[in-house]
Amino acid sequence: MINAQEYEPNVQDTANQSSNYVVGKGFHLGLYVGAYWANRSTAYIYDGYGFDQNGQRNTFANSILREQLVNVYGGGNGGTDLIAQLLNVASTDWYFRETDMPFNLRYTTTYLLGLNMRYQINKKAGITLNINASKLIVNGKFTIGTTGNSLGSGSGTGLVNQAKIYQFTITGAEQRLMFQLGYQRIIGKHEKLNLMVEGGLNVTLSKAQKNQAFLNSDLNGGANNFTIDLMSAYNQPPYNFYSAKYLIGAGVGAFGGIGLHLTINPRYTIQLLYTPSYDRINLGYTPNFKLQHGVGLRVYYNVS
């Protein structure tokens, strides 16, 4: 007769079970999704001034936005004054001055998506390669004023109108692609949840995509609303020569990261982290190193 013996795990078995929660060595592939806050220092390239032939900021008299508003859409070259129609005033009763140029331009909060790879050297240390992408939107305001001398011909009256300041929106769109090579370290001895820090080199490719001015008014039922594509001016002389130089660029910087590292099982790990970067966004004529911010979630899968 064979008697069954009750199994009791020994010290070695317990150690093996605990090791199931340790980050495995080898290659890990990951996905990152998060929010991105860009520094506003390069938002000025969407303010409608543009650049001169020496790569410096245009004067107001030569600015792209003024050229479009006053000469193209405002009838300055002998065409139809669409601005006057929009504001329902006579052509002589509206103005656009330097103080009306766009102000308070800033990037809005946007997304950050990435493909990540990590080679885990040991239980604590790893080499990371991240490729993150984002599309940024810039928003600002500009104004057009009316003198109040008369109403437009469409009003059907000869009454004197009140002077007004009308506010309109200017926007920009920009792509950024970030390549990050760095070192990652897990801090702590808990089998599942620990702290994590990382840092390394960051190369950012940037490209300005859109720059538009929106002229919308409730006057005349909004029938005269229109959009001005300021980016199209960069394809025309004398602006076309600098579009590649000042609207597309690559800059070198540094990135970091700190957060929580959760080991789900030997195959999957999750990181919740804050990811700042100190970058030189190489757009415009005065690129400088500035701090950007990100917060996101990263999921790794062990392919080894």
Residue, then its C-alpha position, 0 to 999 in steps of 0.5 A: m500500500i502506497n501512502a500519499q505524502e503531503y507536499e511542502p514547498n522548500v526554500q528553492d521552490t519559493a524563490n522560483q515562484s517569486s522570480n516569476y514576477v522579476v523583469g525577464k532579461g532580453f528584448h521587450l517591445g512596448l506601446y506608449v500613449g499619453a498627453y503632451w505639453a509643448n513649450r510655447s517658445t516656437a509658437y511664434i512662427y505661426d503669428g503671421y509675420g513670416f521671415d525676410q530674405n535674411g531669415q529674420r522676422n518680417t516687419f509688420a509692413n511686409s508681414i504675410l498676414r497684413e499682405q493677405l488681409v489688406n492687399v489680397y482679401g481687402g481689395g488693396n490690389g484693386g480687387t473686391d474688398l471681402i473684409a468690408q463685406l465681412l464687417n458690413v462697413a465701407s472699404t475706408d472704414w476698417y483697419f488692420r494695424e500692428t497692434d492687431m497682429p496675433f497675440n497669446l499664441r500657444y500650443t494646446t495639450t495634445y497626444l503622444l503615441g510611441l513604439n518602445m523597445r527595451y533590452q533588459i540587461n538584468k533584473k534592474a537595468g535596461i537600455t531603451l529605444n523609444i520612437n514617439a510621435s505627436k501632432l500639435i495645434v497652435n491657437g492665437k487671436f488677432t483683431i480688425g477694427t472699424t472706425g464707426n464712420s458708416l455702415g456698409s451698403g448692405s445695411g440699407t441705412g445711412l446711420v453712423n455705426q459704432a467703432k468696434i474691434y473684431q477678434f478672429t482666430i489664427t491657428g497652426a499645425e505641427q508634427r513632431l517625431m522623437f527618437q530617444l535612446g537611453y538607460q532605464r533602471i528599476i528601483g525597489k525590491h518588491e516583486k510587483l510594484n516598484l519605482m522606475v527612472e530613465g534618461g538619455l538622448n532625444v532627437t526631435l524632428s519637427k515640421a510646420q504643416k498648416n497656418q490659417a487665419f479664420l475670419n468668421s462673423d455673425l454679420n449678414g448671417g455669416a455669408n461672407n466668412f472665409t479662411i486664409d491659408l497663410m502657408s500657401a504664401y511660403n510657396q511663393p517668392p520671396y518666401n519659398f526659399y526659407s520654408a525648408k530651412y525655418l519650417i522643417g528641422a531636427g534638434v538634439g536634446a535630452f529626455g527623462g522619466i520617472g514613475l511606477h513600474l508594475t510587473i503583471n507576469p513574466r511577459y507583461t509589465i506596465q509603466l505609469l510615468y512622467t516624461p519631461s524632455y529638454d529639447r531644441i525644437n529647430l524651427g524658426y530663426t531663434p531655436n533654443f533649448k526648452l522644457q516639454h512635458g508628457v504624462g503617459l502609460r507604457v506597456y511592455y511585452n517580453v519577446s525573449 
